[in-house]
Amino acid sequence: MFLSELINHVYAVKVTGDVLTKPVTGIFHNSREVVKDSVFVAIRGLQTDGHKYISDALSKGAIAVVVEDKDSIPDEMFRRSGQAKIIVSDSRFALAQLSDAYYGNPSRRLKLIGVTGTKGKTTSTFMIKSVLEQAGIKTGLIGTIQNMIGSEVVPTEFTTPEANELNRLISRMADAGCEACVMEVSSHSLFMKRVALLDFDIAVFTNLAPEHLDFHKTMDEYAAAKKILFDSLKADARAIVNCDDAYGMFMVKDCKAGVVTYGTGANADYRIKDIDISFTGTEFTLTTADDSVKISTALKGEFNAFNSTVAYLSGVNSGLESSMVRGAIKNADQVPGRFEILTNGKKKVIIDYAHNPSSLEQVLKSIRRISPDENLVTVFGCGGNRDTFKRPVMGRIAAELSNHVIVTSDNPRYEDPMAIISDILKGISTGNYEIEPERAAAVKKAILESPDGSVILLAGKGHEDYLIINGVKSHLSDRELAAEYLGVTENAENQ
């Protein structure tokens, strides 16, 4: 696409310099990635401001720079330079506009399903992908653990990438023959316009619990960010919402799309009933005014009845037969780091990503419901440099629902690990805990020193295979450690 054509897709306040009839080679927001004849969009990030790197982008051969700050670089630099300065009122939205146009409106080339909420996004998206692919629909995935183009794994850094990366990835999916894409949609990405202009066919709301309040400040602001997804839906789209959640119906207020609700309450269009959970899976009944179906999944925990319902509703609202969708859910694989079980026949270790109060409470209550009399040991910590309010709350929950707690580290980042642990201990009023700041040592202690018959929950890391201390990322995998100390292979589930 020529720059002279591309510029018509952005709301420009002013253009200085030469808008050449010349093919654009890419859209970038990171000056280090800029190549000759590409467009650099200067956006203000959480850590730095792209306006500081305009000169770097120009020196690398950018054909144009898009800026929000008109004074970030003098107009004189663009006169007779063969380059253009494009001033916009909102650089982030401009990045979305340019990216959508440059990659040929890729989200319209396939069925796009977005899942947002505090908990359940990763499991739900993996299950939806599995359902669609078992129906013969090649599907892409964008999310926390990994991005995928069919079976090809693409590295990921953010739950939802920036708009240029997102549109490029969806374009690659469509070019590779994907008929659908399912993605986690974070509140950050909605607020920062990363998903602006994407054409969602189905949007799902799972739940809302206190999280990211260092960024959003209040629950209402957090909810308002999530609601952006549903406000963007077209009339022929579908909004699937958990009406058990206090914010469920808020999400679809004034929504143009058709609304489908699910939950345990009598007001739900699809009511979840008779949940039966064990260490081998979850079964439940899903009822409507006219019908009732049984759904089974190998995934464990009461919360997976909700995740399975999301997958079921996404499938049938994509035109698939109910029986086919239920069969696909039953055959869906374990999601990495979500209630994963390793056992040597004497002890069970559960690895779960639970890293906020509500997730930790859900996992612990599910374990207690499945195995009320077993000795339950919980190993957990809290992340550094964010959401400090969670720490004492998680300490209280862990101590109240476990027989023994080992408080350790979980990505302290730039904070003192002991300061984080001190915050956690403020919520513990019982004596059933100990401190071991080295996570590997805490996992070893929990497994080797617990009596036979114990259930050990390693919470917070899930699929992650690293630990960040003082800004340095080093390898650490709860799954690898658990397998080592149990003396089993990493696929020793339910033996």
URWOFEN-V242774 format. One record per backbone hydrogen bond with DSSP energy under -1.0 kcal/mol. NH is the residue of the N-H (numbers start at 1). CO is the residue of the C=O. Records with the same first field share a line. If there is no record, write none. Layout:
NH: CO + CO
This chain:
3: 22
4: 20
6: 2
7: 3
8: 5
9: 6
10: 7
12: 10
13: 87
14: 87
16: 85
18: 83
20: 18
22: 20
24: 1
25: 37
28: 39
33: 30
37: 61
38: 35
39: 26
40: 64
41: 28
42: 66
45: 48
50: 43
52: 49
53: 50
57: 53
58: 54
59: 55
60: 56
61: 58
62: 57
63: 38
64: 38
65: 84
66: 40
67: 86
72: 69
77: 74
78: 75
81: 78
84: 63
85: 16
86: 65
87: 14
88: 67
94: 90
95: 91
96: 92
97: 93
98: 94
99: 95
100: 96
101: 97
102: 98
103: 99
104: 101
105: 100
108: 105
109: 106
111: 179
113: 181
114: 202
115: 183
116: 204
118: 207
124: 120
125: 121
126: 122
127: 123
128: 124
129: 125
130: 126
131: 127
132: 128
133: 129
134: 130
136: 133
137: 132
140: 180
141: 148
142: 182
147: 154
148: 141
149: 152
152: 149
154: 147
166: 162
167: 163
168: 164
169: 165
170: 166
171: 167
172: 168
173: 169
174: 170
175: 171
176: 172
177: 174
178: 173
179: 138
180: 138
181: 111
182: 140
183: 113
184: 142
185: 115
190: 186
191: 187
192: 188
193: 190
194: 189
198: 195
200: 198
201: 112
202: 112
203: 238
204: 114
205: 240
206: 116
215: 212
216: 212
218: 216
222: 218
223: 219
224: 220
225: 221
226: 222
227: 223
229: 226
231: 227
232: 228
237: 234
238: 201
239: 258
240: 203
241: 260
242: 205
243: 262
248: 245
251: 247
253: 250
255: 252
258: 237
260: 239
262: 241
263: 270
268: 265
270: 261
271: 287
272: 263
273: 285
276: 283
278: 281
282: 297
283: 276
284: 295
285: 273
286: 293
287: 271
288: 291
293: 286
295: 284
297: 282
304: 301
305: 302
307: 303
308: 304
309: 305
310: 306
311: 307
312: 308
313: 309
314: 310
315: 311
316: 312
317: 313
318: 315
319: 316
320: 315
325: 321
326: 322
327: 323
328: 324
329: 325
330: 326
331: 327
338: 335
340: 351
342: 349
343: 492
344: 347
348: 454
349: 342
350: 456
351: 340
352: 458
353: 337
360: 356
361: 357
362: 358
363: 359
364: 360
365: 361
366: 362
367: 363
368: 364
369: 365
370: 366
371: 367
377: 455
378: 404
379: 457
380: 406
384: 411
390: 387
391: 388
394: 390
395: 391
396: 392
397: 393
398: 394
399: 395
400: 396
401: 397
402: 398
403: 376
404: 376
405: 432
406: 378
407: 434
408: 380
413: 468
415: 412
420: 416
421: 417
422: 418
423: 419
424: 420
425: 421
427: 424
428: 425
434: 405
436: 407
442: 438
443: 439
444: 440
445: 441
446: 442
447: 443
448: 444
449: 445
453: 346
454: 451
455: 375
456: 348
457: 377
458: 350
459: 379
460: 352
464: 461
467: 474
469: 472
470: 413
472: 469
474: 467
476: 465
481: 477
482: 478
483: 479
484: 480
485: 481
486: 482
487: 483
488: 483
492: 489
493: 491
